[in-house]
């Protein structure tokens, strides 16, 4: 079992971890990590692990193992293998992680503006997408304006916790039709926006910024029809004029 430090501190980019296993494919398992593992549409972190002598083990991916409580750090081909029991210093590629945090928070804001069931989502460094089960026609500039209003109002973003049993008793708080929040670890994180969760609250295991103003300028670049009752919204950083 890997202790996922990022669950309690999204801004933690450096930590120490002890190697508990090195798999045949080179994937490294640690007792604890600040690296986010791919899940729920958000890519896993990249960065490097540093040995005591300063040698860097460059990582191309962080993913879960056979269960959600196992996190595997996947090195580039040809990287040195650490020893079991060795203590490493972990360094997350922070600029990349922070962009993903901003984008993931923007996706939550979009689910506030467009209150339809979510059928799919993918968070990216430069563009994210959210798919909604909807048939209504909606103007992308109007959606952008409403998104930026929430950004500029600078609502706090914070996490509270509920038990797996509480989630099972309140299934309506899950907005996604196809992706279920991570369960089986005893507790589920609720990402809330606004004082007393006045703007939004939904289960999510991803990483997010601490206030909406950190998201920065975003816009809806495109709304695509993906089936009779499915619309795909593409979110990008910057203004629509800058990306034109």
Backbone as CSV, one residue per row, in Angstrom:
resi,resn,N_x,N_y,N_z,CA_x,CA_y,CA_z,C_x,C_y,C_z
1,UNK,0.842,-1.198,0.000,0.000,0.000,0.000,0.877,1.247,0.000
2,UNK,0.549,2.196,-0.874,1.285,3.461,-0.960,0.464,4.571,-0.325
3,UNK,1.062,5.312,0.568,0.377,6.473,1.146,0.419,7.609,0.132
4,UNK,-0.747,8.043,-0.325,-0.848,9.088,-1.348,-0.876,10.460,-0.676
5,UNK,0.280,11.088,-0.580,0.400,12.366,0.125,-0.382,13.475,-0.566
6,UNK,-0.553,13.358,-1.892,-1.244,14.421,-2.630,-2.711,14.531,-2.231
7,UNK,-3.264,13.493,-1.659,-4.678,13.548,-1.278,-4.925,14.592,-0.193
8,UNK,-3.901,14.858,0.608,-4.045,15.828,1.696,-3.381,17.161,1.388
9,UNK,-2.578,17.222,0.313,-1.900,18.472,-0.039,-1.616,18.474,-1.538
10,UNK,-2.482,19.146,-2.298,-2.321,19.191,-3.753,-1.071,19.972,-4.171
11,UNK,-0.536,20.803,-3.285,0.604,21.658,-3.621,1.943,21.044,-3.217
12,UNK,1.918,19.844,-2.687,3.153,19.170,-2.278,3.840,18.622,-3.528
13,UNK,4.999,19.176,-3.861,5.697,18.759,-5.087,6.989,17.997,-4.804
14,UNK,7.421,17.977,-3.541,8.648,17.276,-3.165,8.415,16.534,-1.850
15,UNK,8.900,15.306,-1.793,8.770,14.513,-0.569,9.823,13.403,-0.605
16,UNK,9.890,12.635,0.457,10.769,11.474,0.493,9.926,10.210,0.544
17,UNK,10.435,9.153,-0.096,9.746,7.875,-0.072,10.760,6.745,-0.075
18,UNK,10.395,5.636,0.535,11.269,4.467,0.600,10.774,3.414,-0.389
19,UNK,11.702,2.861,-1.158,11.349,1.861,-2.170,10.891,0.574,-1.486
20,UNK,9.690,0.127,-1.837,9.158,-1.117,-1.267,9.160,-2.255,-2.282
21,UNK,9.231,-1.911,-3.582,9.275,-2.949,-4.617,9.720,-2.325,-5.925
22,UNK,10.432,-3.117,-6.721,10.767,-2.729,-8.091,10.274,-3.864,-8.989
23,UNK,9.320,-3.577,-9.856,8.676,-4.604,-10.662,9.525,-4.965,-11.883
24,UNK,9.175,-6.079,-12.516,9.938,-6.560,-13.665,10.008,-5.539,-14.795
25,UNK,8.936,-4.776,-14.963,8.920,-3.764,-16.030,9.632,-2.481,-15.618
26,UNK,10.218,-2.447,-14.406,10.955,-1.290,-13.926,10.147,-0.348,-13.060
27,UNK,8.829,-0.544,-12.986,7.975,0.338,-12.181,8.379,0.268,-10.711
28,UNK,8.418,1.434,-10.084,8.916,1.557,-8.720,7.758,1.840,-7.766
29,UNK,7.711,1.054,-6.703,6.682,1.216,-5.678,7.343,1.807,-4.436
30,UNK,6.688,2.798,-3.829,7.220,3.480,-2.646,6.228,3.387,-1.498
31,UNK,6.719,3.616,-0.285,5.808,3.576,0.858,4.886,4.786,0.872
32,UNK,5.342,5.906,0.281,4.505,7.100,0.180,4.966,7.923,-1.020
33,UNK,4.065,8.749,-1.546,4.413,9.524,-2.729,3.560,10.786,-2.832
34,UNK,4.143,11.814,-3.470,3.386,13.026,-3.788,3.002,13.032,-5.269
35,UNK,3.317,11.949,-5.992,2.985,11.831,-7.408,1.541,11.349,-7.575
36,UNK,0.780,12.101,-8.359,-0.603,11.705,-8.643,-0.615,10.599,-9.683
37,UNK,-1.405,9.558,-9.452,-1.515,8.442,-10.385,-2.711,8.646,-11.311
38,UNK,-2.537,8.333,-12.590,-3.589,8.503,-13.586,-4.911,7.944,-13.084
39,UNK,-5.954,8.790,-13.134,-7.273,8.355,-12.663,-8.307,9.422,-12.986
40,UNK,-9.529,8.996,-13.269,-10.644,9.916,-13.422,-10.473,10.953,-14.511
41,UNK,-9.713,10.626,-15.540,-9.533,11.572,-16.637,-8.345,12.491,-16.486
42,UNK,-7.668,12.468,-15.322,-6.484,13.304,-15.124,-5.233,12.456,-15.282
43,UNK,-4.283,12.889,-16.134,-3.048,12.117,-16.321,-2.198,12.094,-15.056
44,UNK,-1.420,11.026,-14.920,-0.512,10.925,-13.790,0.658,11.885,-13.922
45,UNK,1.303,12.148,-12.790,2.430,13.082,-12.766,3.668,12.499,-13.443
46,UNK,4.511,13.398,-13.915,5.858,13.065,-14.357,6.833,13.840,-13.463
47,UNK,8.124,13.597,-13.650,9.133,14.255,-12.832,10.314,13.311,-12.672
48,UNK,10.933,13.314,-11.489,12.058,12.397,-11.278,12.199,12.028,-9.808
49,UNK,12.861,10.891,-9.594,13.233,10.426,-8.268,14.727,10.627,-8.122
50,UNK,15.168,11.160,-6.994,16.584,11.471,-6.781,17.180,10.562,-5.719
51,UNK,18.290,9.902,-6.085,18.990,9.043,-5.138,19.912,9.886,-4.250
52,UNK,20.448,9.286,-3.218,21.289,10.003,-2.263,22.524,10.603,-2.918
53,UNK,23.026,9.972,-3.986,24.228,10.482,-4.655,23.909,11.524,-5.728
54,UNK,22.625,11.904,-5.823,22.219,12.919,-6.791,21.755,12.379,-8.123
55,UNK,21.892,11.072,-8.340,21.425,10.455,-9.583,19.912,10.616,-9.712
56,UNK,19.473,10.990,-10.908,18.049,11.188,-11.152,17.471,10.012,-11.937
57,UNK,16.312,9.552,-11.508,15.552,8.528,-12.228,14.345,9.245,-12.843
58,UNK,14.400,9.496,-14.139,13.358,10.252,-14.815,12.116,9.372,-15.021
59,UNK,10.953,9.952,-14.733,9.695,9.212,-14.821,8.858,9.692,-16.010
60,UNK,8.222,8.739,-16.672,7.366,9.078,-17.807,5.882,8.935,-17.459
61,UNK,5.600,8.289,-16.340,4.206,8.029,-15.991,4.083,7.642,-14.539
62,UNK,2.932,7.959,-13.945,2.571,7.451,-12.631,1.185,6.835,-12.767
63,UNK,1.039,5.597,-12.363,-0.241,4.909,-12.526,-0.511,4.013,-11.326
64,UNK,-1.748,3.550,-11.250,-2.098,2.609,-10.181,-1.651,1.200,-10.552
65,UNK,-1.461,0.381,-9.532,-1.147,-1.020,-9.730,-2.430,-1.820,-9.845
66,UNK,-2.416,-3.042,-9.333,-3.592,-3.900,-9.422,-4.771,-3.338,-8.645
67,UNK,-4.494,-2.544,-7.614,-5.541,-1.900,-6.832,-5.215,-0.419,-6.678
68,UNK,-6.212,0.356,-6.255,-6.045,1.802,-6.139,-5.074,2.207,-5.044
69,UNK,-4.787,1.302,-4.101,-3.873,1.673,-3.020,-2.415,1.373,-3.365
70,UNK,-2.165,0.983,-4.614,-0.800,0.787,-5.098,-0.516,1.822,-6.181
71,UNK,0.559,2.584,-6.031,0.939,3.602,-7.002,2.312,3.251,-7.554
72,UNK,2.401,3.190,-8.878,3.629,2.785,-9.550,4.248,3.962,-10.301
73,UNK,5.527,4.162,-10.103,6.283,5.224,-10.759,7.073,4.583,-11.898
74,UNK,6.746,4.938,-13.124,7.302,4.272,-14.299,8.451,5.098,-14.874
75,UNK,9.680,4.579,-14.844,10.831,5.339,-15.336,10.979,5.261,-16.855
76,UNK,11.746,6.180,-17.397,12.105,6.115,-18.802,12.936,4.861,-19.054
77,UNK,12.961,4.411,-20.304,13.783,3.259,-20.661,15.254,3.545,-20.362
78,UNK,15.926,2.555,-19.790,17.360,2.671,-19.550,17.734,3.330,-18.240
79,UNK,16.741,3.765,-17.447,17.056,4.404,-16.161,17.536,3.353,-15.147
80,UNK,18.380,3.791,-14.227,18.909,2.901,-13.198,17.766,2.457,-12.279
81,UNK,17.898,1.239,-11.755,16.891,0.721,-10.825,17.361,0.931,-9.393
82,UNK,16.529,1.509,-8.551,16.919,1.683,-7.143,16.791,0.358,-6.403
83,UNK,17.312,0.320,-5.205,17.247,-0.884,-4.377,16.042,-0.819,-3.449
84,UNK,15.472,-1.961,-3.172,14.407,-2.025,-2.173,14.980,-1.588,-0.826
85,UNK,14.261,-0.710,-0.148,14.725,-0.157,1.120,15.451,1.164,0.978
86,UNK,15.762,1.549,-0.249,16.463,2.817,-0.502,15.493,3.992,-0.362
87,UNK,15.955,5.074,0.242,15.143,6.286,0.369,15.456,7.233,-0.774
88,UNK,14.411,7.679,-1.452,14.544,8.581,-2.591,13.838,9.893,-2.295
89,UNK,14.318,10.969,-2.941,13.624,12.250,-2.875,12.796,12.399,-4.150
90,UNK,11.522,12.694,-3.991,10.577,12.750,-5.108,10.405,14.192,-5.572
91,UNK,10.480,14.407,-6.874,10.315,15.740,-7.443,9.270,15.694,-8.556
92,UNK,8.108,16.239,-8.295,7.045,16.314,-9.303,7.373,17.434,-10.290
93,UNK,7.083,17.216,-11.568,7.167,18.290,-12.572,6.053,19.272,-12.244
94,UNK,6.400,20.296,-11.442,5.382,21.175,-10.884,4.671,22.041,-11.929
95,UNK,5.357,22.668,-12.880,4.625,23.471,-13.865,3.543,22.660,-14.586
96,UNK,3.862,21.405,-14.931,2.865,20.552,-15.587,1.716,20.224,-14.643
97,UNK,2.039,19.819,-13.421,0.991,19.481,-12.435,0.078,20.677,-12.193
98,UNK,0.662,21.857,-12.060,-0.145,23.035,-11.744,-1.110,23.356,-12.886
99,UNK,-0.678,23.206,-14.130,-1.576,23.408,-15.266,-2.731,22.406,-15.217
100,UNK,-2.419,21.165,-14.865,-3.466,20.156,-14.758,-4.421,20.465,-13.606
101,UNK,-3.907,20.988,-12.505,-4.763,21.393,-11.385,-5.710,22.506,-11.801
102,UNK,-5.181,23.478,-12.528,-6.020,24.585,-13.003,-7.088,24.087,-13.965
103,UNK,-6.670,23.206,-14.881,-7.606,22.657,-15.854,-8.690,21.809,-15.194
104,UNK,-8.288,20.982,-14.229,-9.267,20.117,-13.579,-10.302,20.953,-12.830
105,UNK,-9.841,22.009,-12.190,-10.772,22.896,-11.504,-11.703,23.564,-12.504
106,UNK,-11.178,23.933,-13.670,-12.009,24.532,-14.715,-13.103,23.568,-15.159
107,UNK,-12.791,22.281,-15.213,-13.808,21.290,-15.589,-14.932,21.249,-14.561
108,UNK,-14.573,21.392,-13.286,-15.607,21.436,-12.245,-16.494,22.674,-12.426
109,UNK,-15.880,23.803,-12.744,-16.658,25.018,-12.964,-17.604,24.850,-14.145
110,UNK,-17.145,24.164,-15.183,-18.011,23.934,-16.337,-19.223,23.096,-15.952
111,UNK,-19.034,22.139,-15.043,-20.166,21.321,-14.608,-21.159,22.123,-13.773
112,UNK,-20.709,23.260,-13.231,-21.612,24.165,-12.526,-22.426,24.970,-13.528
113,UNK,-21.757,25.464,-14.566,-22.427,26.267,-15.593,-23.381,25.404,-16.413
114,UNK,-22.950,24.208,-16.765,-23.760,23.281,-17.565,-24.191,22.119,-16.667
115,UNK,-25.350,22.201,-16.114,-25.791,21.216,-15.132,-26.533,20.065,-15.807
116,UNK,-25.747,19.296,-16.547,-26.251,18.096,-17.212,-25.386,16.917,-16.764
117,UNK,-25.895,15.692,-16.887,-25.067,14.530,-16.537,-23.812,14.478,-17.403
118,UNK,-22.676,14.177,-16.773,-21.400,14.091,-17.478,-21.209,12.666,-17.994
119,UNK,-20.918,12.544,-19.290,-20.732,11.220,-19.893,-19.265,10.890,-20.140
120,UNK,-18.385,11.856,-19.983,-16.967,11.612,-20.173,-16.169,12.882,-19.954
121,UNK,-14.896,12.734,-19.659,-14.034,13.896,-19.444,-12.581,13.485,-19.556
122,UNK,-11.758,14.429,-19.965,-10.314,14.207,-20.029,-9.621,15.530,-19.760
123,UNK,-8.722,15.533,-18.784,-7.987,16.738,-18.411,-6.649,16.744,-19.137
124,UNK,-6.315,17.870,-19.774,-5.045,18.002,-20.475,-4.311,19.258,-20.063
125,UNK,-3.052,19.343,-20.433,-2.240,20.506,-20.074,-2.690,21.770,-20.805
126,UNK,-3.120,21.632,-22.047,-3.500,22.785,-22.861,-4.974,22.798,-23.229
127,UNK,-5.594,21.640,-23.254,-7.010,21.551,-23.574,-7.631,20.398,-22.809
128,UNK,-8.830,20.621,-22.306,-9.586,19.559,-21.648,-10.934,19.432,-22.343
129,UNK,-11.568,18.304,-22.147,-12.906,18.123,-22.706,-13.838,17.574,-21.645
130,UNK,-15.091,17.987,-21.715,-16.140,17.434,-20.871,-17.327,17.141,-21.772
131,UNK,-17.839,15.921,-21.702,-18.990,15.508,-22.494,-20.229,15.498,-21.612
132,UNK,-21.324,16.056,-22.140,-22.569,16.122,-21.394,-23.683,15.392,-22.141
133,UNK,-24.560,14.780,-21.371,-25.778,14.173,-21.910,-26.807,15.295,-22.048
134,UNK,-26.875,15.900,-23.230,-27.741,17.059,-23.427,-28.107,17.194,-24.895
135,UNK,-29.242,17.837,-25.134,-29.674,18.141,-26.498,-29.854,19.640,-26.700
136,UNK,-29.831,20.412,-25.610,-30.026,21.857,-25.695,-28.925,22.510,-26.530
137,UNK,-29.305,23.564,-27.247,-28.326,24.374,-27.971,-27.842,25.468,-27.025
138,UNK,-26.543,25.620,-26.907,-25.978,26.599,-25.971,-24.824,27.322,-26.646
139,UNK,-24.703,28.606,-26.385,-23.680,29.436,-27.021,-22.372,29.349,-26.243
140,UNK,-21.271,29.049,-26.946,-19.996,28.862,-26.258,-19.479,30.150,-25.624
141,UNK,-19.786,31.299,-26.229,-19.337,32.566,-25.639,-20.091,32.864,-24.351
142,UNK,-21.356,32.472,-24.305,-22.137,32.660,-23.079,-21.585,31.766,-21.975
143,UNK,-21.245,30.521,-22.324,-20.662,29.615,-21.341,-19.326,30.160,-20.847
144,UNK,-18.518,30.668,-21.760,-17.227,31.260,-21.376,-17.417,32.403,-20.397
145,UNK,-18.367,33.274,-20.675,-18.619,34.421,-19.798,-19.023,33.969,-18.399
146,UNK,-19.849,32.951,-18.317,-20.286,32.446,-17.009,-19.137,31.745,-16.277
147,UNK,-18.291,31.049,-17.037,-17.108,30.435,-16.431,-16.186,31.493,-15.835
148,UNK,-15.907,32.535,-16.607,-14.994,33.576,-16.147,-15.571,34.361,-14.974
149,UNK,-16.879,34.429,-14.894,-17.489,35.082,-13.738,-17.157,34.294,-12.469
150,UNK,-17.247,32.970,-12.543,-16.906,32.136,-11.389,-15.420,32.221,-11.057
151,UNK,-14.583,32.292,-12.082,-13.142,32.440,-11.863,-12.852,33.754,-11.150
152,UNK,-13.405,34.838,-11.677,-13.116,36.170,-11.145,-13.691,36.387,-9.750
153,UNK,-14.753,35.666,-9.411,-15.328,35.804,-8.068,-14.422,35.183,-7.003
154,UNK,-13.441,34.417,-7.442,-12.401,33.857,-6.568,-12.973,33.083,-5.383
155,UNK,-13.770,32.085,-5.702,-14.336,31.220,-4.674,-13.268,30.274,-4.120
156,UNK,-13.305,29.967,-2.849,-12.369,28.975,-2.305,-12.687,27.582,-2.845
157,UNK,-11.643,26.790,-3.004,-11.781,25.390,-3.423,-11.144,24.542,-2.339
158,UNK,-11.881,23.586,-1.807,-11.355,22.812,-0.681,-11.913,21.396,-0.717
159,UNK,-11.315,20.531,0.092,-11.695,19.127,0.129,-12.238,18.769,1.501
160,UNK,-13.336,18.046,1.514,-13.836,17.401,2.727,-13.934,15.907,2.424
161,UNK,-14.186,15.128,3.455,-14.169,13.675,3.276,-15.468,13.042,3.762
162,UNK,-15.928,12.042,3.034,-17.056,11.233,3.480,-16.637,9.764,3.377
163,UNK,-17.367,8.908,4.033,-17.049,7.481,3.985,-17.639,6.856,2.720
164,UNK,-17.134,5.681,2.371,-17.695,4.946,1.242,-19.191,4.715,1.445
165,UNK,-19.580,4.453,2.691,-20.981,4.181,3.001,-21.841,5.427,2.792
166,UNK,-21.297,6.595,3.157,-22.047,7.844,2.960,-22.244,8.131,1.472
167,UNK,-21.238,7.818,0.675,-21.376,8.001,-0.767,-22.438,7.063,-1.324
168,UNK,-22.407,5.821,-0.900,-23.396,4.846,-1.376,-24.811,5.261,-1.008
169,UNK,-24.948,5.957,0.129,-26.278,6.394,0.578,-26.731,7.671,-0.121
170,UNK,-25.795,8.358,-0.811,-26.121,9.608,-1.494,-25.585,9.582,-2.930
171,UNK,-26.073,8.682,-3.767,-25.532,8.534,-5.125,-25.758,9.742,-6.015
172,UNK,-26.729,10.596,-5.692,-27.048,11.741,-6.546,-25.956,12.809,-6.559
173,UNK,-24.998,12.759,-5.622,-23.948,13.780,-5.617,-22.900,13.507,-6.698
174,UNK,-22.966,12.335,-7.330,-22.044,12.003,-8.418,-22.616,12.537,-9.727
175,UNK,-21.867,13.409,-10.401,-22.345,14.020,-11.636,-22.073,13.170,-12.867
176,UNK,-21.052,12.341,-12.808,-20.673,11.546,-13.964,-21.536,10.299,-14.081
177,UNK,-21.961,10.001,-15.302,-22.760,8.812,-15.549,-21.882,7.569,-15.706
178,UNK,-20.648,7.764,-16.153,-19.803,6.627,-16.522,-18.603,6.405,-15.617
179,UNK,-18.117,7.456,-14.962,-16.923,7.343,-14.118,-17.334,7.448,-12.659
180,UNK,-17.019,6.441,-11.899,-17.362,6.440,-10.488,-16.187,6.946,-9.664
181,UNK,-16.452,7.655,-8.578,-15.350,8.141,-7.732,-14.613,6.969,-7.096
182,UNK,-13.336,7.179,-6.743,-12.548,6.084,-6.158,-13.076,5.664,-4.793
183,UNK,-13.416,4.403,-4.671,-13.888,3.860,-3.398,-13.032,2.649,-3.046
184,UNK,-13.231,2.164,-1.844,-12.461,1.003,-1.407,-11.320,1.357,-0.484
185,UNK,-11.076,2.668,-0.317,-10.008,3.120,0.579,-10.559,3.589,1.921
186,UNK,-11.874,3.463,2.082,-12.492,3.836,3.358,-13.072,5.222,3.385
187,UNK,-12.533,6.119,2.541,-13.042,7.483,2.512,-12.983,8.015,1.077
188,UNK,-13.856,8.965,0.795,-13.960,9.555,-0.536,-13.856,11.065,-0.387
189,UNK,-13.062,11.698,-1.248,-12.891,13.150,-1.165,-13.987,13.870,-1.933
190,UNK,-14.541,14.902,-1.307,-15.498,15.793,-1.949,-14.778,17.098,-2.258
191,UNK,-14.733,17.470,-3.522,-14.146,18.752,-3.909,-15.262,19.785,-3.911
192,UNK,-15.115,20.786,-3.037,-16.150,21.800,-2.862,-15.656,23.161,-3.328
193,UNK,-16.566,23.945,-3.876,-16.251,25.289,-4.359,-17.222,26.268,-3.725
194,UNK,-16.685,27.357,-3.177,-17.520,28.381,-2.543,-17.625,28.176,-1.047
195,UNK,-17.892,29.263,-0.342,-18.080,29.187,1.104,-19.218,28.219,1.414
196,UNK,-18.954,27.277,2.326,-19.942,26.268,2.698,-20.437,25.478,1.494
197,UNK,-19.550,25.280,0.510,-19.870,24.513,-0.706,-21.034,25.123,-1.476
198,UNK,-21.137,26.454,-1.438,-22.285,27.129,-2.033,-22.317,27.053,-3.557
199,UNK,-21.155,26.866,-4.189,-21.104,26.807,-5.655,-21.215,25.370,-6.148
200,UNK,-20.486,24.464,-5.505,-20.479,23.085,-5.980,-19.851,22.173,-4.945
201,UNK,-20.198,20.892,-5.012,-19.555,19.862,-4.206,-19.795,18.534,-4.901
202,UNK,-18.707,17.817,-5.219,-18.842,16.539,-5.895,-17.650,15.648,-5.592
203,UNK,-17.857,14.335,-5.575,-16.741,13.421,-5.326,-15.721,13.494,-6.454
204,UNK,-14.450,13.556,-6.091,-13.392,13.610,-7.091,-12.060,13.313,-6.415
205,UNK,-11.263,12.466,-7.050,-9.962,12.124,-6.486,-8.817,12.866,-7.128
206,UNK,-9.111,13.852,-8.007,-8.072,14.585,-8.703,-7.478,15.710,-7.880
207,UNK,-6.579,16.471,-8.488,-5.927,17.594,-7.803,-6.483,18.909,-8.333
208,UNK,-6.590,19.907,-7.456,-7.232,21.170,-7.805,-6.524,22.338,-7.132
209,UNK,-6.742,23.539,-7.671,-6.184,24.742,-7.057,-7.018,25.117,-5.835
210,UNK,-6.543,26.071,-5.041,-7.197,26.395,-3.773,-8.222,27.517,-3.883
211,UNK,-8.227,28.221,-5.005,-9.230,29.262,-5.236,-9.418,29.429,-6.741
212,UNK,-10.628,29.781,-7.130,-10.953,29.761,-8.563,-10.142,30.763,-9.376
213,UNK,-9.688,31.844,-8.769,-8.917,32.846,-9.499,-7.627,32.254,-10.072
214,UNK,-7.102,31.200,-9.428,-5.877,30.570,-9.911,-6.063,29.886,-11.266
215,UNK,-7.295,29.581,-11.618,-7.551,28.947,-12.916,-7.054,29.837,-14.041
216,UNK,-7.234,31.160,-13.891,-6.811,32.090,-14.928,-7.806,32.158,-16.061
217,UNK,-7.400,32.798,-17.141,-8.281,32.969,-18.296,-8.507,31.627,-18.983
218,UNK,-9.769,31.294,-19.193,-10.149,30.079,-19.915,-11.300,30.427,-20.855
219,UNK,-11.519,29.572,-21.831,-12.655,29.778,-22.735,-13.078,28.455,-23.344
220,UNK,-14.298,28.415,-23.813,-14.800,27.258,-24.544,-14.414,27.450,-26.002
221,UNK,-13.518,26.616,-26.474,-13.021,26.748,-27.846,-13.998,26.165,-28.854
222,UNK,-14.716,25.135,-28.421,-15.603,24.462,-29.373,-16.633,23.631,-28.620
223,UNK,-17.838,23.533,-29.180,-18.859,22.607,-28.696,-19.200,21.687,-29.859
224,UNK,-18.969,20.389,-29.674,-19.160,19.420,-30.749,-20.323,18.491,-30.438
225,UNK,-21.061,18.129,-31.471,-22.139,17.163,-31.332,-21.557,15.771,-31.471
226,UNK,-21.657,14.972,-30.423,-21.128,13.618,-30.412,-22.264,12.641,-30.141
227,UNK,-23.118,12.453,-31.133,-24.281,11.595,-30.944,-25.531,12.416,-30.733
228,UNK,-26.656,11.740,-30.728,-27.956,12.405,-30.640,-28.122,13.216,-29.374
229,UNK,-27.607,12.678,-28.256,-27.805,13.356,-26.965,-26.479,13.554,-26.236
230,UNK,-25.446,13.894,-26.993,-24.154,14.093,-26.350,-23.448,15.300,-26.968
231,UNK,-22.961,16.201,-26.113,-22.242,17.379,-26.567,-20.881,17.436,-25.878
232,UNK,-19.843,17.694,-26.659,-18.486,17.758,-26.131,-18.012,19.209,-26.078
233,UNK,-17.639,19.656,-24.877,-17.139,21.011,-24.668,-15.616,20.940,-24.543
234,UNK,-14.915,21.757,-25.319,-13.454,21.802,-25.262,-13.023,23.104,-24.582
235,UNK,-12.293,22.956,-23.465,-11.835,24.095,-22.666,-10.361,24.335,-22.965
236,UNK,-10.008,25.588,-23.186,-8.606,25.957,-23.391,-8.239,27.140,-22.528
237,UNK,-6.944,27.264,-22.238,-6.455,28.420,-21.512,-6.465,29.648,-22.433
238,UNK,-6.459,30.831,-21.813,-6.435,32.075,-22.575,-7.820,32.491,-23.023
239,UNK,-7.883,33.539,-23.803,-9.143,34.031,-24.343,-9.348,33.471,-25.733
240,UNK,-10.584,33.533,-26.203,-10.867,33.049,-27.554,-10.128,33.865,-28.594
241,UNK,-9.914,35.157,-28.316,-9.192,36.014,-29.257,-7.736,35.598,-29.364
242,UNK,-7.146,35.169,-28.220,-5.731,34.769,-28.228,-5.515,33.476,-28.988
243,UNK,-6.522,32.583,-28.974,-6.349,31.302,-29.650,-6.868,31.305,-31.082
244,UNK,-7.409,32.437,-31.517,-7.961,32.514,-32.883,-6.821,32.512,-33.910
